[in-house]
């Protein structure tokens, strides 16, 4: 069962699965209610969580904390 977006914590690492893509992300800062600035730990690029979920949540959507 995926973690609710409002339960994400700055500095923690999560595994995000959505639409067939698996990403390891670290939450860098909270921008607004359910939007966060995140760092992709595989590519070292920065995104907002909104950018990663803007096309919706697929049937395989999962978000879980690692470490």
PDB file of N, CA, C, O and CB in Angstrom:
ATOM      1  N   UNK A   1       0.849  -1.174   0.000  1.00  0.00           N
ATOM      2  CA  UNK A   1       0.000   0.000   0.000  1.00  0.00           C
ATOM      3  C   UNK A   1       0.900   1.244   0.000  1.00  0.00           C
ATOM      4  O   UNK A   1       1.799   1.352   0.834  1.00  0.00           O
ATOM      5  CB  UNK A   1      -0.969  -0.005   1.231  1.00  0.00           C
ATOM      6  N   UNK A   2       0.666   2.179  -0.924  1.00  0.00           N
ATOM      7  CA  UNK A   2       1.527   3.358  -1.016  1.00  0.00           C
ATOM      8  C   UNK A   2       1.339   4.314   0.163  1.00  0.00           C
ATOM      9  O   UNK A   2       0.270   4.394   0.768  1.00  0.00           O
ATOM     10  CB  UNK A   2       1.256   4.093  -2.314  1.00  0.00           C
ATOM     11  N   UNK A   3       2.407   5.023   0.458  1.00  0.00           N
ATOM     12  CA  UNK A   3       2.387   6.055   1.501  1.00  0.00           C
ATOM     13  C   UNK A   3       1.609   7.265   0.958  1.00  0.00           C
ATOM     14  O   UNK A   3       1.725   7.598  -0.222  1.00  0.00           O
ATOM     15  CB  UNK A   3       3.860   6.467   1.933  1.00  0.00           C
ATOM     16  N   UNK A   4       0.837   7.903   1.796  1.00  0.00           N
ATOM     17  CA  UNK A   4       0.130   9.126   1.402  1.00  0.00           C
ATOM     18  C   UNK A   4       1.154  10.247   1.206  1.00  0.00           C
ATOM     19  O   UNK A   4       2.140  10.319   1.940  1.00  0.00           O
ATOM     20  CB  UNK A   4      -0.944   9.530   2.475  1.00  0.00           C
ATOM     21  N   UNK A   5       0.928  11.110   0.232  1.00  0.00           N
ATOM     22  CA  UNK A   5       1.886  12.170  -0.079  1.00  0.00           C
ATOM     23  C   UNK A   5       2.118  13.121   1.091  1.00  0.00           C
ATOM     24  O   UNK A   5       3.213  13.667   1.230  1.00  0.00           O
ATOM     25  CB  UNK A   5       1.410  12.954  -1.274  1.00  0.00           C
ATOM     26  N   UNK A   6       1.115  13.325   1.926  1.00  0.00           N
ATOM     27  CA  UNK A   6       1.302  14.237   3.058  1.00  0.00           C
ATOM     28  C   UNK A   6       2.122  13.611   4.185  1.00  0.00           C
ATOM     29  O   UNK A   6       2.415  14.279   5.176  1.00  0.00           O
ATOM     30  CB  UNK A   6      -0.047  14.675   3.595  1.00  0.00           C
ATOM     31  N   UNK A   7       2.500  12.325   4.043  1.00  0.00           N
ATOM     32  CA  UNK A   7       3.347  11.666   5.033  1.00  0.00           C
ATOM     33  C   UNK A   7       4.817  11.636   4.639  1.00  0.00           C
ATOM     34  O   UNK A   7       5.632  11.072   5.368  1.00  0.00           O
ATOM     35  CB  UNK A   7       2.864  10.265   5.258  1.00  0.00           C
ATOM     36  N   UNK A   8       5.176  12.230   3.502  1.00  0.00           N
ATOM     37  CA  UNK A   8       6.578  12.266   3.091  1.00  0.00           C
ATOM     38  C   UNK A   8       7.361  13.206   4.008  1.00  0.00           C
ATOM     39  O   UNK A   8       6.827  14.209   4.483  1.00  0.00           O
ATOM     40  CB  UNK A   8       6.707  12.714   1.608  1.00  0.00           C
ATOM     41  N   UNK A   9       8.618  12.877   4.249  1.00  0.00           N
ATOM     42  CA  UNK A   9       9.465  13.661   5.144  1.00  0.00           C
ATOM     43  C   UNK A   9      10.730  14.104   4.411  1.00  0.00           C
ATOM     44  O   UNK A   9      11.319  13.334   3.652  1.00  0.00           O
ATOM     45  CB  UNK A   9       9.829  12.846   6.409  1.00  0.00           C
ATOM     46  N   UNK A  10      11.137  15.336   4.642  1.00  0.00           N
ATOM     47  CA  UNK A  10      12.350  15.887   4.043  1.00  0.00           C
ATOM     48  C   UNK A  10      13.553  15.093   4.530  1.00  0.00           C
ATOM     49  O   UNK A  10      13.673  14.795   5.718  1.00  0.00           O
ATOM     50  CB  UNK A  10      12.509  17.393   4.387  1.00  0.00           C
ATOM     51  N   UNK A  11      14.447  14.752   3.596  1.00  0.00           N
ATOM     52  CA  UNK A  11      15.658  14.017   3.921  1.00  0.00           C
ATOM     53  C   UNK A  11      15.519  12.513   3.827  1.00  0.00           C
ATOM     54  O   UNK A  11      16.518  11.801   3.927  1.00  0.00           O
ATOM     55  CB  UNK A  11      16.095  14.373   5.277  1.00  0.00           C
ATOM     56  N   UNK A  12      14.325  12.013   3.638  1.00  0.00           N
ATOM     57  CA  UNK A  12      14.102  10.561   3.547  1.00  0.00           C
ATOM     58  C   UNK A  12      14.159  10.112   2.089  1.00  0.00           C
ATOM     59  O   UNK A  12      13.943  10.905   1.172  1.00  0.00           O
ATOM     60  CB  UNK A  12      12.734  10.172   4.177  1.00  0.00           C
ATOM     61  N   UNK A  13      14.453   8.833   1.893  1.00  0.00           N
ATOM     62  CA  UNK A  13      14.560   8.246   0.555  1.00  0.00           C
ATOM     63  C   UNK A  13      13.366   7.325   0.332  1.00  0.00           C
ATOM     64  O   UNK A  13      12.991   6.549   1.210  1.00  0.00           O
ATOM     65  CB  UNK A  13      15.908   7.465   0.381  1.00  0.00           C
ATOM     66  N   UNK A  14      12.771   7.425  -0.868  1.00  0.00           N
ATOM     67  CA  UNK A  14      11.590   6.645  -1.212  1.00  0.00           C
ATOM     68  C   UNK A  14      11.779   5.979  -2.569  1.00  0.00           C
ATOM     69  O   UNK A  14      12.561   6.439  -3.401  1.00  0.00           O
ATOM     70  CB  UNK A  14      10.333   7.536  -1.219  1.00  0.00           C
ATOM     71  N   UNK A  15      11.050   4.887  -2.776  1.00  0.00           N
ATOM     72  CA  UNK A  15      11.001   4.235  -4.081  1.00  0.00           C
ATOM     73  C   UNK A  15       9.629   4.529  -4.656  1.00  0.00           C
ATOM     74  O   UNK A  15       8.605   4.194  -4.060  1.00  0.00           O
ATOM     75  CB  UNK A  15      11.273   2.679  -3.980  1.00  0.00           C
ATOM     76  N   UNK A  16       9.622   5.159  -5.822  1.00  0.00           N
ATOM     77  CA  UNK A  16       8.386   5.520  -6.506  1.00  0.00           C
ATOM     78  C   UNK A  16       8.254   4.667  -7.758  1.00  0.00           C
ATOM     79  O   UNK A  16       9.137   4.660  -8.615  1.00  0.00           O
ATOM     80  CB  UNK A  16       8.359   7.036  -6.862  1.00  0.00           C
ATOM     81  N   UNK A  17       7.150   3.952  -7.853  1.00  0.00           N
ATOM     82  CA  UNK A  17       6.824   3.176  -9.051  1.00  0.00           C
ATOM     83  C   UNK A  17       5.549   3.774  -9.630  1.00  0.00           C
ATOM     84  O   UNK A  17       4.538   3.905  -8.940  1.00  0.00           O
ATOM     85  CB  UNK A  17       6.649   1.632  -8.729  1.00  0.00           C
ATOM     86  N   UNK A  18       5.614   4.134 -10.911  1.00  0.00           N
ATOM     87  CA  UNK A  18       4.437   4.702 -11.565  1.00  0.00           C
ATOM     88  C   UNK A  18       4.576   4.548 -13.070  1.00  0.00           C
ATOM     89  O   UNK A  18       5.608   4.900 -13.642  1.00  0.00           O
ATOM     90  CB  UNK A  18       4.249   6.193 -11.182  1.00  0.00           C
ATOM     91  N   UNK A  19       3.549   4.028 -13.705  1.00  0.00           N
ATOM     92  CA  UNK A  19       3.506   3.858 -15.162  1.00  0.00           C
ATOM     93  C   UNK A  19       4.725   3.096 -15.685  1.00  0.00           C
ATOM     94  O   UNK A  19       5.263   3.432 -16.740  1.00  0.00           O
ATOM     95  CB  UNK A  19       3.419   5.222 -15.846  1.00  0.00           C
ATOM     96  N   UNK A  20       5.154   2.080 -14.954  1.00  0.00           N
ATOM     97  CA  UNK A  20       6.262   1.249 -15.398  1.00  0.00           C
ATOM     98  C   UNK A  20       7.648   1.780 -15.078  1.00  0.00           C
ATOM     99  O   UNK A  20       8.637   1.099 -15.350  1.00  0.00           O
ATOM    100  CB  UNK A  20       6.159   1.055 -16.837  1.00  0.00           C
ATOM    101  N   UNK A  21       7.751   2.970 -14.511  1.00  0.00           N
ATOM    102  CA  UNK A  21       9.047   3.553 -14.158  1.00  0.00           C
ATOM    103  C   UNK A  21       9.299   3.371 -12.670  1.00  0.00           C
ATOM    104  O   UNK A  21       8.408   3.572 -11.844  1.00  0.00           O
ATOM    105  CB  UNK A  21       9.103   5.055 -14.539  1.00  0.00           C
ATOM    106  N   UNK A  22      10.515   2.991 -12.344  1.00  0.00           N
ATOM    107  CA  UNK A  22      10.915   2.851 -10.945  1.00  0.00           C
ATOM    108  C   UNK A  22      11.975   3.899 -10.672  1.00  0.00           C
ATOM    109  O   UNK A  22      12.996   3.949 -11.358  1.00  0.00           O
ATOM    110  CB  UNK A  22      11.446   1.404 -10.628  1.00  0.00           C
ATOM    111  N   UNK A  23      11.738   4.737  -9.673  1.00  0.00           N
ATOM    112  CA  UNK A  23      12.687   5.790  -9.317  1.00  0.00           C
ATOM    113  C   UNK A  23      12.986   5.744  -7.830  1.00  0.00           C
ATOM    114  O   UNK A  23      12.097   5.509  -7.011  1.00  0.00           O
ATOM    115  CB  UNK A  23      12.142   7.172  -9.710  1.00  0.00           C
ATOM    116  N   UNK A  24      14.240   5.971  -7.491  1.00  0.00           N
ATOM    117  CA  UNK A  24      14.635   6.174  -6.093  1.00  0.00           C
ATOM    118  C   UNK A  24      14.788   7.671  -5.921  1.00  0.00           C
ATOM    119  O   UNK A  24      15.626   8.292  -6.575  1.00  0.00           O
ATOM    120  CB  UNK A  24      15.977   5.395  -5.719  1.00  0.00           C
ATOM    121  N   UNK A  25      13.989   8.254  -5.052  1.00  0.00           N
ATOM    122  CA  UNK A  25      13.998   9.708  -4.875  1.00  0.00           C
ATOM    123  C   UNK A  25      14.285  10.068  -3.420  1.00  0.00           C
ATOM    124  O   UNK A  25      13.928   9.341  -2.493  1.00  0.00           O
ATOM    125  CB  UNK A  25      12.653  10.317  -5.321  1.00  0.00           C
ATOM    126  N   UNK A  26      14.938  11.210  -3.254  1.00  0.00           N
ATOM    127  CA  UNK A  26      15.155  11.776  -1.929  1.00  0.00           C
ATOM    128  C   UNK A  26      14.386  13.086  -1.862  1.00  0.00           C
ATOM    129  O   UNK A  26      14.498  13.915  -2.764  1.00  0.00           O
ATOM    130  CB  UNK A  26      16.682  11.992  -1.632  1.00  0.00           C
ATOM    131  N   UNK A  27      13.620  13.277  -0.822  1.00  0.00           N
ATOM    132  CA  UNK A  27      12.844  14.507  -0.662  1.00  0.00           C
ATOM    133  C   UNK A  27      13.781  15.599  -0.148  1.00  0.00           C
ATOM    134  O   UNK A  27      14.369  15.470   0.926  1.00  0.00           O
ATOM    135  CB  UNK A  27      11.630  14.294   0.317  1.00  0.00           C
ATOM    136  N   UNK A  28      13.912  16.676  -0.925  1.00  0.00           N
ATOM    137  CA  UNK A  28      14.823  17.765  -0.578  1.00  0.00           C
ATOM    138  C   UNK A  28      14.117  18.868   0.223  1.00  0.00           C
ATOM    139  O   UNK A  28      14.664  19.378   1.201  1.00  0.00           O
ATOM    140  CB  UNK A  28      15.436  18.355  -1.847  1.00  0.00           C
ATOM    141  N   UNK A  29      12.902  19.230  -0.200  1.00  0.00           N
ATOM    142  CA  UNK A  29      12.159  20.273   0.515  1.00  0.00           C
ATOM    143  C   UNK A  29      10.683  20.187   0.149  1.00  0.00           C
ATOM    144  O   UNK A  29      10.309  19.613  -0.873  1.00  0.00           O
ATOM    145  CB  UNK A  29      12.720  21.684   0.184  1.00  0.00           C
ATOM    146  N   UNK A  30       9.857  20.771   1.009  1.00  0.00           N
ATOM    147  CA  UNK A  30       8.413  20.831   0.757  1.00  0.00           C
ATOM    148  C   UNK A  30       8.127  22.178   0.095  1.00  0.00           C
ATOM    149  O   UNK A  30       8.505  23.230   0.610  1.00  0.00           O
ATOM    150  CB  UNK A  30       7.573  20.652   2.095  1.00  0.00           C
ATOM    151  N   UNK A  31       7.461  22.127  -1.043  1.00  0.00           N
ATOM    152  CA  UNK A  31       7.118  23.351  -1.773  1.00  0.00           C
ATOM    153  C   UNK A  31       5.758  23.864  -1.333  1.00  0.00           C
ATOM    154  O   UNK A  31       5.589  25.050  -1.051  1.00  0.00           O
ATOM    155  CB  UNK A  31       7.127  23.102  -3.292  1.00  0.00           C
ATOM    156  N   UNK A  32       4.787  22.953  -1.279  1.00  0.00           N
ATOM    157  CA  UNK A  32       3.437  23.287  -0.832  1.00  0.00           C
ATOM    158  C   UNK A  32       2.806  22.029  -0.277  1.00  0.00           C
ATOM    159  O   UNK A  32       3.495  21.022  -0.110  1.00  0.00           O
ATOM    160  CB  UNK A  32       2.574  23.884  -1.990  1.00  0.00           C
ATOM    161  N   UNK A  33       1.545  22.055   0.008  1.00  0.00           N
ATOM    162  CA  UNK A  33       0.838  20.947   0.638  1.00  0.00           C
ATOM    163  C   UNK A  33       1.305  19.549   0.285  1.00  0.00           C
ATOM    164  O   UNK A  33       1.840  18.846   1.143  1.00  0.00           O
ATOM    165  CB  UNK A  33      -0.558  21.048   0.309  1.00  0.00           C
ATOM    166  N   UNK A  34       1.116  19.128  -0.962  1.00  0.00           N
ATOM    167  CA  UNK A  34       1.511  17.790  -1.386  1.00  0.00           C
ATOM    168  C   UNK A  34       2.538  17.841  -2.515  1.00  0.00           C
ATOM    169  O   UNK A  34       2.675  16.874  -3.264  1.00  0.00           O
ATOM    170  CB  UNK A  34       0.288  16.995  -1.829  1.00  0.00           C
ATOM    171  N   UNK A  35       3.252  18.942  -2.646  1.00  0.00           N
ATOM    172  CA  UNK A  35       4.273  19.069  -3.677  1.00  0.00           C
ATOM    173  C   UNK A  35       5.637  19.227  -3.012  1.00  0.00           C
ATOM    174  O   UNK A  35       5.805  20.030  -2.095  1.00  0.00           O
ATOM    175  CB  UNK A  35       3.973  20.272  -4.615  1.00  0.00           C
ATOM    176  N   UNK A  36       6.594  18.458  -3.482  1.00  0.00           N
ATOM    177  CA  UNK A  36       7.923  18.430  -2.901  1.00  0.00           C
ATOM    178  C   UNK A  36       8.966  18.572  -3.996  1.00  0.00           C
ATOM    179  O   UNK A  36       8.727  18.196  -5.144  1.00  0.00           O
ATOM    180  CB  UNK A  36       8.145  17.137  -2.104  1.00  0.00           C
ATOM    181  N   UNK A  37      10.114  19.112  -3.641  1.00  0.00           N
ATOM    182  CA  UNK A  37      11.276  19.108  -4.529  1.00  0.00           C
ATOM    183  C   UNK A  37      12.027  17.828  -4.208  1.00  0.00           C
ATOM    184  O   UNK A  37      12.399  17.595  -3.058  1.00  0.00           O
ATOM    185  CB  UNK A  37      12.193  20.405  -4.342  1.00  0.00           C
ATOM    186  N   UNK A  38      12.252  16.992  -5.224  1.00  0.00           N
ATOM    187  CA  UNK A  38      12.885  15.697  -5.011  1.00  0.00           C
ATOM    188  C   UNK A  38      14.103  15.546  -5.914  1.00  0.00           C
ATOM    189  O   UNK A  38      14.193  16.163  -6.975  1.00  0.00           O
ATOM    190  CB  UNK A  38      11.886  14.558  -5.266  1.00  0.00           C
ATOM    191  N   UNK A  39      15.026  14.718  -5.470  1.00  0.00           N
ATOM    192  CA  UNK A  39      16.230  14.418  -6.231  1.00  0.00           C
ATOM    193  C   UNK A  39      16.172  12.953  -6.643  1.00  0.00           C
ATOM    194  O   UNK A  39      16.015  12.070  -5.799  1.00  0.00           O
ATOM    195  CB  UNK A  39      17.522  14.724  -5.403  1.00  0.00           C
ATOM    196  N   UNK A  40      16.297  12.698  -7.936  1.00  0.00           N
ATOM    197  CA  UNK A  40      16.349  11.328  -8.445  1.00  0.00           C
ATOM    198  C   UNK A  40      17.748  10.800  -8.148  1.00  0.00           C
ATOM    199  O   UNK A  40      18.726  11.337  -8.666  1.00  0.00           O
ATOM    200  CB  UNK A  40      16.016  11.258  -9.995  1.00  0.00           C
ATOM    201  N   UNK A  41      17.861   9.777  -7.338  1.00  0.00           N
ATOM    202  CA  UNK A  41      19.164   9.285  -6.903  1.00  0.00           C
ATOM    203  C   UNK A  41      19.884   8.471  -7.977  1.00  0.00           C
ATOM    204  O   UNK A  41      21.070   8.179  -7.822  1.00  0.00           O
ATOM    205  CB  UNK A  41      18.999   8.447  -5.663  1.00  0.00           C
ATOM    206  N   UNK A  42      19.211   8.102  -9.048  1.00  0.00           N
ATOM    207  CA  UNK A  42      19.861   7.383 -10.138  1.00  0.00           C
ATOM    208  C   UNK A  42      20.456   8.344 -11.169  1.00  0.00           C
ATOM    209  O   UNK A  42      21.551   8.102 -11.677  1.00  0.00           O
ATOM    210  CB  UNK A  42      18.867   6.443 -10.812  1.00  0.00           C
ATOM    211  N   UNK A  43      19.749   9.423 -11.480  1.00  0.00           N
ATOM    212  CA  UNK A  43      20.222  10.379 -12.492  1.00  0.00           C
ATOM    213  C   UNK A  43      20.755  11.667 -11.878  1.00  0.00           C
ATOM    214  O   UNK A  43      21.374  12.471 -12.574  1.00  0.00           O
ATOM    215  CB  UNK A  43      19.101  10.710 -13.457  1.00  0.00           C
ATOM    216  N   UNK A  44      20.524  11.874 -10.583  1.00  0.00           N
ATOM    217  CA  UNK A  44      20.923  13.083  -9.843  1.00  0.00           C
ATOM    218  C   UNK A  44      20.228  14.349 -10.339  1.00  0.00           C
ATOM    219  O   UNK A  44      20.706  15.456 -10.093  1.00  0.00           O
ATOM    220  CB  UNK A  44      22.421  13.270  -9.938  1.00  0.00           C
ATOM    221  N   UNK A  45      19.103  14.191 -11.038  1.00  0.00           N
ATOM    222  CA  UNK A  45      18.307  15.334 -11.483  1.00  0.00           C
ATOM    223  C   UNK A  45      17.299  15.718 -10.411  1.00  0.00           C
ATOM    224  O   UNK A  45      16.906  14.890  -9.589  1.00  0.00           O
ATOM    225  CB  UNK A  45      17.586  15.016 -12.809  1.00  0.00           C
ATOM    226  N   UNK A  46      16.887  16.977 -10.425  1.00  0.00           N
ATOM    227  CA  UNK A  46      15.887  17.476  -9.492  1.00  0.00           C
ATOM    228  C   UNK A  46      14.555  17.628 -10.209  1.00  0.00           C
ATOM    229  O   UNK A  46      14.501  18.092 -11.348  1.00  0.00           O
ATOM    230  CB  UNK A  46      16.331  18.818  -8.874  1.00  0.00           C
ATOM    231  N   UNK A  47      13.489  17.236  -9.538  1.00  0.00           N
ATOM    232  CA  UNK A  47      12.120  17.345 -10.054  1.00  0.00           C
ATOM    233  C   UNK A  47      11.231  17.849  -8.925  1.00  0.00           C
ATOM    234  O   UNK A  47      11.643  17.937  -7.769  1.00  0.00           O
ATOM    235  CB  UNK A  47      11.600  15.966 -10.612  1.00  0.00           C
ATOM    236  N   UNK A  48       9.996  18.179  -9.300  1.00  0.00           N
ATOM    237  CA  UNK A  48       8.971  18.328  -8.276  1.00  0.00           C
ATOM    238  C   UNK A  48       8.134  17.052  -8.335  1.00  0.00           C
ATOM    239  O   UNK A  48       8.027  16.423  -9.387  1.00  0.00           O
ATOM    240  CB  UNK A  48       8.086  19.638  -8.498  1.00  0.00           C
ATOM    241  N   UNK A  49       7.555  16.683  -7.230  1.00  0.00           N
ATOM    242  CA  UNK A  49       6.719  15.486  -7.212  1.00  0.00           C
ATOM    243  C   UNK A  49       5.547  15.644  -8.169  1.00  0.00           C
ATOM    244  O   UNK A  49       5.093  14.675  -8.779  1.00  0.00           O
ATOM    245  CB  UNK A  49       6.212  15.199  -5.790  1.00  0.00           C
ATOM    246  N   UNK A  50       5.065  16.872  -8.294  1.00  0.00           N
ATOM    247  CA  UNK A  50       3.972  17.148  -9.231  1.00  0.00           C
ATOM    248  C   UNK A  50       4.377  16.773 -10.659  1.00  0.00           C
ATOM    249  O   UNK A  50       3.565  16.222 -11.402  1.00  0.00           O
ATOM    250  CB  UNK A  50       3.565  18.638  -9.164  1.00  0.00           C
ATOM    251  N   UNK A  51       5.624  17.064 -11.053  1.00  0.00           N
ATOM    252  CA  UNK A  51       6.092  16.712 -12.395  1.00  0.00           C
ATOM    253  C   UNK A  51       6.088  15.198 -12.609  1.00  0.00           C
ATOM    254  O   UNK A  51       5.757  14.726 -13.697  1.00  0.00           O
ATOM    255  CB  UNK A  51       7.499  17.269 -12.628  1.00  0.00           C
ATOM    256  N   UNK A  52       6.452  14.447 -11.588  1.00  0.00           N
ATOM    257  CA  UNK A  52       6.502  12.997 -11.714  1.00  0.00           C
ATOM    258  C   UNK A  52       5.118  12.358 -11.762  1.00  0.00           C
ATOM    259  O   UNK A  52       4.956  11.261 -12.297  1.00  0.00           O
ATOM    260  CB  UNK A  52       7.285  12.416 -10.571  1.00  0.00           C
ATOM    261  N   UNK A  53       4.124  13.040 -11.205  1.00  0.00           N
ATOM    262  CA  UNK A  53       2.768  12.480 -11.151  1.00  0.00           C
ATOM    263  C   UNK A  53       1.766  13.238 -12.023  1.00  0.00           C
ATOM    264  O   UNK A  53       0.565  12.981 -11.939  1.00  0.00           O
ATOM    265  CB  UNK A  53       2.279  12.472  -9.723  1.00  0.00           C
ATOM    266  N   UNK A  54       2.237  14.165 -12.854  1.00  0.00           N
ATOM    267  CA  UNK A  54       1.323  15.032 -13.609  1.00  0.00           C
ATOM    268  C   UNK A  54       0.437  14.277 -14.598  1.00  0.00           C
ATOM    269  O   UNK A  54      -0.642  14.765 -14.935  1.00  0.00           O
ATOM    270  CB  UNK A  54       2.115  16.070 -14.353  1.00  0.00           C
ATOM    271  N   UNK A  55       0.853  13.115 -15.068  1.00  0.00           N
ATOM    272  CA  UNK A  55       0.041  12.361 -16.021  1.00  0.00           C
ATOM    273  C   UNK A  55      -0.816  11.317 -15.330  1.00  0.00           C
ATOM    274  O   UNK A  55      -1.410  10.466 -15.992  1.00  0.00           O
ATOM    275  CB  UNK A  55       0.926  11.694 -17.054  1.00  0.00           C
ATOM    276  N   UNK A  56      -0.886  11.372 -14.017  1.00  0.00           N
ATOM    277  CA  UNK A  56      -1.761  10.474 -13.277  1.00  0.00           C
ATOM    278  C   UNK A  56      -1.001   9.343 -12.598  1.00  0.00           C
ATOM    279  O   UNK A  56       0.211   9.195 -12.754  1.00  0.00           O
ATOM    280  CB  UNK A  56      -2.802   9.902 -14.198  1.00  0.00           C
ATOM    281  N   UNK A  57      -1.736   8.569 -11.856  1.00  0.00           N
ATOM    282  CA  UNK A  57      -1.186   7.420 -11.151  1.00  0.00           C
ATOM    283  C   UNK A  57      -1.649   6.155 -11.868  1.00  0.00           C
ATOM    284  O   UNK A  57      -2.845   5.909 -12.019  1.00  0.00           O
ATOM    285  CB  UNK A  57      -1.624   7.412  -9.648  1.00  0.00           C
ATOM    286  N   UNK A  58      -0.680   5.365 -12.304  1.00  0.00           N
ATOM    287  CA  UNK A  58      -0.997   4.131 -13.022  1.00  0.00           C
ATOM    288  C   UNK A  58      -1.451   3.028 -12.083  1.00  0.00           C
ATOM    289  O   UNK A  58      -1.466   3.196 -10.864  1.00  0.00           O
ATOM    290  CB  UNK A  58       0.204   3.664 -13.815  1.00  0.00           C
ATOM    291  N   UNK A  59      -1.820   1.893 -12.671  1.00  0.00           N
ATOM    292  CA  UNK A  59      -2.269   0.744 -11.883  1.00  0.00           C
ATOM    293  C   UNK A  59      -1.148   0.193 -11.003  1.00  0.00           C
ATOM    294  O   UNK A  59      -1.411  -0.437  -9.978  1.00  0.00           O
ATOM    295  CB  UNK A  59      -2.792  -0.355 -12.807  1.00  0.00           C
ATOM    296  N   UNK A  60       0.108   0.433 -11.407  1.00  0.00           N
ATOM    297  CA  UNK A  60       1.244  -0.083 -10.660  1.00  0.00           C
ATOM    298  C   UNK A  60       1.790   0.921  -9.641  1.00  0.00           C
ATOM    299  O   UNK A  60       2.844   0.678  -9.053  1.00  0.00           O
ATOM    300  CB  UNK A  60       2.337  -0.481 -11.615  1.00  0.00           C
ATOM    301  N   UNK A  61       1.093   2.045  -9.417  1.00  0.00           N
ATOM    302  CA  UNK A  61       1.583   3.099  -8.524  1.00  0.00           C
ATOM    303  C   UNK A  61       1.888   2.563  -7.123  1.00  0.00           C
ATOM    304  O   UNK A  61       1.068   1.890  -6.498  1.00  0.00           O
ATOM    305  CB  UNK A  61       0.557   4.229  -8.433  1.00  0.00           C
ATOM    306  N   UNK A  62       3.097   2.886  -6.654  1.00  0.00           N
ATOM    307  CA  UNK A  62       3.496   2.536  -5.294  1.00  0.00           C
ATOM    308  C   UNK A  62       4.534   3.537  -4.829  1.00  0.00           C
ATOM    309  O   UNK A  62       5.372   3.981  -5.614  1.00  0.00           O
ATOM    310  CB  UNK A  62       4.050   1.081  -5.216  1.00  0.00           C
ATOM    311  N   UNK A  63       4.480   3.886  -3.579  1.00  0.00           N
ATOM    312  CA  UNK A  63       5.432   4.805  -2.980  1.00  0.00           C
ATOM    313  C   UNK A  63       5.749   4.264  -1.592  1.00  0.00           C
ATOM    314  O   UNK A  63       4.876   4.184  -0.728  1.00  0.00           O
ATOM    315  CB  UNK A  63       4.869   6.279  -2.921  1.00  0.00           C
ATOM    316  N   UNK A  64       7.012   3.895  -1.391  1.00  0.00           N
ATOM    317  CA  UNK A  64       7.393   3.345  -0.094  1.00  0.00           C
ATOM    318  C   UNK A  64       8.760   3.861   0.311  1.00  0.00           C
ATOM    319  O   UNK A  64       9.613   4.136  -0.533  1.00  0.00           O
ATOM    320  CB  UNK A  64       7.389   1.809  -0.128  1.00  0.00           C
ATOM    321  N   UNK A  65       8.954   3.988   1.614  1.00  0.00           N
ATOM    322  CA  UNK A  65      10.218   4.472   2.149  1.00  0.00           C
ATOM    323  C   UNK A  65      11.255   3.344   2.111  1.00  0.00           C
ATOM    324  O   UNK A  65      10.947   2.186   2.395  1.00  0.00           O
ATOM    325  CB  UNK A  65      10.034   5.006   3.597  1.00  0.00           C
ATOM    326  N   UNK A  66      12.477   3.708   1.757  1.00  0.00           N
ATOM    327  CA  UNK A  66      13.596   2.758   1.786  1.00  0.00           C
ATOM    328  C   UNK A  66      14.555   3.198   2.884  1.00  0.00           C
ATOM    329  O   UNK A  66      14.435   4.303   3.414  1.00  0.00           O
ATOM    330  CB  UNK A  66      14.327   2.681   0.391  1.00  0.00           C
ATOM    331  N   UNK A  67      15.484   2.355   3.215  1.00  0.00           N
ATOM    332  CA  UNK A  67      16.482   2.565   4.283  1.00  0.00           C
ATOM    333  C   UNK A  67      15.949   2.132   5.591  1.00  0.00           C
ATOM    334  O   UNK A  67      16.642   2.231   6.604  1.00  0.00           O
ATOM    335  CB  UNK A  67      16.908   4.012   4.370  1.00  0.00           C
TER     336      UNK A  67
END
